[in-house]
Amino acid sequence: MATLLIKNVPEDLLKELKRLKVELGCRTWAELLAKLVTLEKTILLTQEKIDEMKAGVQEFLKLRRIVSQKWAGPPTVLKELRRSKRHEQA
């Protein structure tokens, strides 16, 4: 099974996710994620949250452009895996 790592989650969001995990009866974070993805409830978003999401998407796209410009060649999974293993050993 694959592993998903999420960093820099704001404390209030983590608190809400923990509450949902208990409320929905999920034992693992994977179960919670699966339920949230398949949940058919309507989620109401404020304009402020929508603006924050749009800003986040734009920042992500900007980061993608920066990384793509600095990439040395066509990316390969094997090459990146080897590079990350060397980094871990240092």
SELUMNU-957887 format. One line per field, with one value per atom (N, C-alpha, C): residue number from 1; atom name; x, y, z. Coordinates in Angstrom, 2 decimals. Layout:
BEGIN
resi: (NUM / ...)
name: (CA / ...)
px: (X / ...)
py: (Y / ...)
pz: (Z / ...)
This chain:
BEGIN
resi: (1 / 1 / 1 / 2 / 2 / 2 / 3 / 3 / 3 / 4 / 4 / 4 / 5 / 5 / 5 / 6 / 6 / 6 / 7 / 7 / 7 / 8 / 8 / 8 / 9 / 9 / 9 / 10 / 10 / 10 / 11 / 11 / 11 / 12 / 12 / 12 / 13 / 13 / 13 / 14 / 14 / 14 / 15 / 15 / 15 / 16 / 16 / 16 / 17 / 17 / 17 / 18 / 18 / 18 / 19 / 19 / 19 / 20 / 20 / 20 / 21 / 21 / 21 / 22 / 22 / 22 / 23 / 23 / 23 / 24 / 24 / 24 / 25 / 25 / 25 / 26 / 26 / 26 / 27 / 27 / 27 / 28 / 28 / 28 / 29 / 29 / 29 / 30 / 30 / 30 / 31 / 31 / 31 / 32 / 32 / 32 / 33 / 33 / 33 / 34 / 34 / 34 / 35 / 35 / 35 / 36 / 36 / 36 / 37 / 37 / 37 / 38 / 38 / 38 / 39 / 39 / 39 / 40 / 40 / 40 / 41 / 41 / 41 / 42 / 42 / 42 / 43 / 43 / 43 / 44 / 44 / 44 / 45 / 45 / 45 / 46 / 46 / 46 / 47 / 47 / 47 / 48 / 48 / 48 / 49 / 49 / 49 / 50 / 50 / 50 / 51 / 51 / 51 / 52 / 52 / 52 / 53 / 53 / 53 / 54 / 54 / 54 / 55 / 55 / 55 / 56 / 56 / 56 / 57 / 57 / 57 / 58 / 58 / 58 / 59 / 59 / 59 / 60 / 60 / 60 / 61 / 61 / 61 / 62 / 62 / 62 / 63 / 63 / 63 / 64 / 64 / 64 / 65 / 65 / 65 / 66 / 66 / 66 / 67 / 67 / 67 / 68 / 68 / 68 / 69 / 69 / 69 / 70 / 70 / 70 / 71 / 71 / 71 / 72 / 72 / 72 / 73 / 73 / 73 / 74 / 74 / 74 / 75 / 75 / 75 / 76 / 76 / 76 / 77 / 77 / 77 / 78 / 78 / 78 / 79 / 79 / 79 / 80 / 80 / 80 / 81 / 81 / 81 / 82 / 82 / 82 / 83 / 83 / 83 / 84 / 84 / 84 / 85 / 85 / 85 / 86 / 86 / 86 / 87 / 87 / 87 / 88 / 88 / 88 / 89 / 89 / 89 / 90 / 90 / 90)
name: (N / CA / C / N / CA / C / N / CA / C / N / CA / C / N / CA / C / N / CA / C / N / CA / C / N / CA / C / N / CA / C / N / CA / C / N / CA / C / N / CA / C / N / CA / C / N / CA / C / N / CA / C / N / CA / C / N / CA / C / N / CA / C / N / CA / C / N / CA / C / N / CA / C / N / CA / C / N / CA / C / N / CA / C / N / CA / C / N / CA / C / N / CA / C / N / CA / C / N / CA / C / N / CA / C / N / CA / C / N / CA / C / N / CA / C / N / CA / C / N / CA / C / N / CA / C / N / CA / C / N / CA / C / N / CA / C / N / CA / C / N / CA / C / N / CA / C / N / CA / C / N / CA / C / N / CA / C / N / CA / C / N / CA / C / N / CA / C / N / CA / C / N / CA / C / N / CA / C / N / CA / C / N / CA / C / N / CA / C / N / CA / C / N / CA / C / N / CA / C / N / CA / C / N / CA / C / N / CA / C / N / CA / C / N / CA / C / N / CA / C / N / CA / C / N / CA / C / N / CA / C / N / CA / C / N / CA / C / N / CA / C / N / CA / C / N / CA / C / N / CA / C / N / CA / C / N / CA / C / N / CA / C / N / CA / C / N / CA / C / N / CA / C / N / CA / C / N / CA / C / N / CA / C / N / CA / C / N / CA / C / N / CA / C / N / CA / C / N / CA / C / N / CA / C / N / CA / C / N / CA / C / N / CA / C)
px: (0.84 / 0.00 / 0.89 / 0.52 / 1.29 / 1.14 / 2.12 / 2.11 / 1.89 / 1.10 / 0.81 / 1.32 / 2.18 / 2.74 / 2.23 / 1.63 / 1.14 / 1.80 / 2.47 / 3.20 / 2.49 / 2.82 / 2.37 / 0.86 / 0.18 / -1.27 / -1.55 / -2.35 / -2.67 / -3.34 / -3.08 / -3.58 / -5.10 / -5.80 / -7.26 / -7.81 / -7.14 / -7.56 / -7.33 / -6.18 / -5.88 / -6.91 / -7.29 / -8.29 / -9.63 / -10.02 / -11.26 / -11.21 / -10.07 / -9.93 / -10.00 / -9.40 / -9.48 / -10.92 / -11.66 / -13.06 / -13.87 / -13.64 / -14.33 / -13.99 / -12.74 / -12.30 / -13.10 / -13.29 / -14.06 / -15.54 / -16.05 / -17.47 / -17.90 / -17.03 / -17.37 / -16.97 / -16.37 / -16.03 / -14.87 / -13.91 / -12.75 / -11.63 / -11.01 / -9.88 / -8.56 / -8.46 / -7.20 / -7.46 / -6.38 / -6.49 / -6.89 / -6.45 / -6.82 / -8.32 / -8.93 / -10.38 / -11.10 / -10.60 / -11.21 / -11.12 / -9.95 / -9.77 / -10.71 / -10.84 / -11.75 / -13.19 / -13.60 / -14.97 / -15.19 / -14.21 / -14.36 / -14.45 / -13.71 / -13.75 / -15.10 / -15.66 / -16.91 / -18.14 / -17.95 / -19.06 / -19.92 / -21.21 / -22.10 / -22.72 / -22.22 / -22.74 / -22.21 / -23.00 / -22.58 / -21.69 / -20.58 / -19.67 / -19.83 / -20.14 / -20.32 / -19.00 / -18.61 / -17.37 / -17.67 / -16.98 / -17.13 / -16.27 / -16.56 / -15.78 / -14.31 / -14.08 / -12.71 / -11.95 / -12.60 / -11.95 / -11.70 / -12.65 / -12.47 / -11.29 / -11.18 / -10.05 / -8.72 / -8.71 / -7.50 / -7.10 / -8.09 / -7.80 / -7.26 / -7.86 / -7.38 / -5.94 / -5.64 / -4.27 / -3.32 / -3.74 / -2.90 / -2.62 / -3.64 / -3.46 / -2.47 / -2.60 / -1.69 / -0.25 / -0.07 / 1.27 / 1.85 / 1.01 / 1.46 / 1.88 / 1.09 / 1.43 / 2.72 / 2.91 / 4.14 / 5.34 / 5.19 / 6.25 / 6.55 / 5.50 / 5.69 / 6.51 / 6.20 / 6.97 / 8.44 / 8.69 / 10.06 / 10.83 / 10.21 / 10.87 / 11.11 / 10.13 / 10.27 / 11.41 / 11.57 / 12.64 / 14.01 / 14.13 / 15.42 / 15.73 / 14.78 / 14.98 / 16.02 / 16.98 / 18.12 / 17.76 / 16.83 / 16.48 / 15.16 / 14.83 / 13.57 / 13.62 / 12.63 / 12.66 / 12.39 / 13.13 / 12.87 / 12.71 / 11.81 / 11.54 / 12.77 / 13.42 / 14.59 / 15.70 / 15.95 / 17.00 / 16.69 / 15.45 / 15.08 / 15.11 / 14.72 / 14.77 / 16.21 / 17.11 / 18.53 / 19.08 / 18.68 / 19.16 / 18.65 / 17.40 / 16.85 / 17.49 / 17.84 / 18.51 / 19.90 / 20.61 / 21.93 / 21.79 / 20.74 / 20.50 / 20.23 / 19.48 / 19.16 / 20.40 / 21.36 / 22.56 / 23.52 / 23.43 / 24.35 / 24.06)
py: (-1.17 / 0.00 / 1.24 / 2.23 / 3.46 / 4.31 / 5.17 / 6.07 / 7.48 / 8.26 / 9.64 / 10.51 / 11.46 / 12.36 / 13.76 / 14.35 / 15.72 / 16.55 / 17.62 / 18.47 / 19.80 / 20.48 / 21.84 / 21.98 / 21.02 / 21.11 / 22.06 / 23.10 / 24.02 / 23.28 / 23.75 / 23.08 / 22.99 / 24.05 / 24.01 / 22.99 / 22.83 / 21.83 / 20.42 / 20.21 / 18.90 / 18.54 / 19.52 / 19.31 / 18.90 / 19.58 / 19.26 / 17.87 / 17.50 / 16.17 / 15.08 / 15.34 / 14.37 / 14.20 / 15.32 / 15.27 / 14.45 / 14.69 / 13.93 / 12.45 / 12.16 / 10.76 / 10.01 / 10.65 / 10.04 / 9.99 / 11.11 / 11.22 / 10.20 / 9.96 / 9.03 / 7.59 / 7.38 / 6.04 / 5.42 / 6.22 / 5.73 / 5.38 / 4.21 / 3.81 / 4.37 / 4.58 / 5.07 / 6.32 / 7.03 / 8.22 / 7.82 / 6.64 / 6.17 / 5.95 / 5.40 / 5.22 / 6.56 / 7.53 / 8.86 / 9.46 / 9.37 / 9.92 / 9.26 / 7.95 / 7.22 / 7.68 / 7.84 / 8.29 / 9.71 / 10.57 / 11.96 / 12.06 / 11.20 / 11.22 / 10.73 / 9.73 / 9.15 / 9.78 / 10.66 / 11.28 / 12.09 / 11.96 / 12.64 / 13.90 / 14.36 / 15.58 / 16.79 / 17.84 / 19.10 / 19.84 / 20.33 / 21.07 / 22.55 / 23.35 / 24.78 / 25.49 / 26.30 / 27.06 / 28.55 / 29.26 / 30.71 / 31.29 / 32.51 / 33.16 / 33.29 / 33.49 / 33.59 / 32.28 / 31.14 / 29.84 / 29.60 / 29.98 / 29.82 / 30.64 / 31.87 / 32.74 / 32.14 / 31.56 / 30.92 / 29.73 / 28.95 / 27.80 / 28.25 / 29.29 / 29.80 / 30.30 / 30.99 / 31.47 / 30.29 / 29.25 / 28.06 / 27.37 / 27.28 / 26.66 / 27.48 / 28.79 / 29.64 / 29.50 / 29.43 / 29.24 / 27.89 / 26.86 / 25.54 / 25.55 / 26.19 / 26.26 / 27.05 / 28.11 / 28.89 / 28.02 / 27.27 / 26.37 / 25.32 / 24.78 / 23.78 / 24.37 / 25.60 / 26.23 / 26.41 / 26.83 / 27.05 / 25.73 / 24.68 / 23.37 / 22.85 / 23.01 / 22.52 / 23.24 / 24.52 / 25.27 / 24.81 / 24.39 / 24.00 / 22.53 / 21.75 / 20.31 / 20.07 / 19.21 / 19.00 / 18.21 / 17.34 / 16.51 / 15.83 / 14.89 / 14.19 / 13.41 / 13.61 / 12.94 / 11.44 / 10.69 / 9.26 / 8.90 / 8.01 / 7.61 / 6.95 / 6.07 / 5.37 / 6.34 / 7.32 / 8.30 / 9.10 / 9.53 / 10.31 / 9.46 / 8.20 / 7.30 / 7.12 / 6.90 / 6.74 / 8.02 / 9.18 / 10.45 / 10.66 / 10.32 / 10.50 / 9.55 / 8.33 / 7.38 / 7.89 / 8.48 / 9.04 / 10.19 / 10.99 / 12.11 / 11.62 / 10.51 / 9.96 / 9.44 / 8.91 / 8.34 / 9.39 / 10.59 / 11.66 / 12.22)
pz: (0.00 / 0.00 / 0.00 / -0.76 / -0.87 / 0.39 / 0.61 / 1.75 / 1.25 / 1.98 / 1.63 / 2.77 / 2.46 / 3.47 / 3.20 / 4.21 / 4.08 / 5.16 / 4.74 / 5.69 / 5.86 / 6.94 / 7.21 / 7.24 / 7.86 / 8.02 / 9.18 / 8.95 / 10.05 / 11.20 / 12.41 / 13.61 / 13.63 / 13.19 / 13.21 / 12.21 / 11.07 / 10.09 / 10.63 / 11.26 / 11.84 / 12.91 / 13.72 / 14.76 / 14.13 / 13.06 / 12.36 / 11.74 / 11.17 / 10.59 / 11.65 / 12.81 / 13.91 / 14.38 / 14.44 / 14.83 / 13.83 / 12.54 / 11.50 / 11.55 / 11.85 / 11.93 / 12.99 / 14.14 / 15.22 / 14.85 / 14.34 / 14.01 / 12.95 / 11.96 / 10.89 / 11.22 / 12.39 / 12.83 / 12.07 / 11.69 / 10.93 / 11.90 / 11.68 / 12.52 / 12.01 / 10.70 / 10.12 / 9.30 / 9.01 / 8.17 / 6.74 / 6.31 / 4.97 / 4.87 / 5.92 / 5.93 / 5.86 / 6.61 / 6.60 / 5.21 / 4.59 / 3.26 / 2.26 / 2.35 / 1.45 / 1.65 / 2.91 / 3.18 / 2.70 / 2.89 / 2.45 / 0.93 / 0.25 / -1.22 / -1.73 / -1.09 / -1.57 / -0.94 / 0.03 / 0.73 / -0.24 / -0.14 / -1.07 / -0.47 / 0.64 / 1.24 / 0.48 / 0.51 / -0.10 / 0.90 / 0.42 / 1.26 / 0.93 / 1.92 / 1.72 / 1.97 / 1.02 / 1.14 / 1.15 / 2.00 / 2.01 / 0.89 / 0.52 / -0.53 / -0.10 / 1.18 / 1.70 / 1.47 / 1.74 / 1.53 / 0.04 / -0.79 / -2.24 / -2.72 / -2.22 / -2.60 / -2.13 / -0.91 / -0.40 / -1.27 / -1.70 / -2.56 / -3.91 / -4.47 / -5.76 / -5.64 / -4.55 / -4.32 / -4.17 / -3.46 / -3.29 / -4.61 / -5.46 / -6.78 / -7.60 / -7.57 / -8.34 / -7.84 / -6.52 / -5.96 / -6.37 / -6.37 / -6.79 / -8.26 / -9.10 / -10.53 / -10.75 / -9.95 / -10.05 / -9.65 / -8.58 / -8.13 / -9.20 / -9.82 / -10.88 / -12.04 / -12.41 / -13.50 / -13.12 / -11.88 / -11.42 / -11.43 / -10.89 / -10.84 / -12.25 / -13.14 / -14.51 / -15.24 / -14.99 / -15.65 / -15.18 / -13.93 / -13.38 / -13.56 / -14.06 / -14.23 / -15.31 / -15.05 / -15.95 / -17.21 / -17.15 / -18.30 / -18.06 / -18.91 / -18.70 / -17.38 / -16.52 / -15.22 / -15.33 / -14.53 / -14.44 / -12.98 / -12.71 / -11.33 / -10.72 / -11.47 / -10.96 / -10.58 / -11.43 / -11.18 / -9.91 / -9.75 / -8.57 / -7.31 / -7.41 / -6.26 / -5.80 / -6.75 / -6.39 / -5.77 / -6.33 / -5.81 / -4.38 / -4.13 / -2.78 / -1.78 / -2.21 / -1.31 / -0.93 / -1.90 / -1.59 / -0.60 / -0.74 / 0.16 / 1.58 / 1.72 / 3.03 / 3.73 / 2.97 / 3.56 / 4.07 / 3.54 / 3.94 / 5.29)
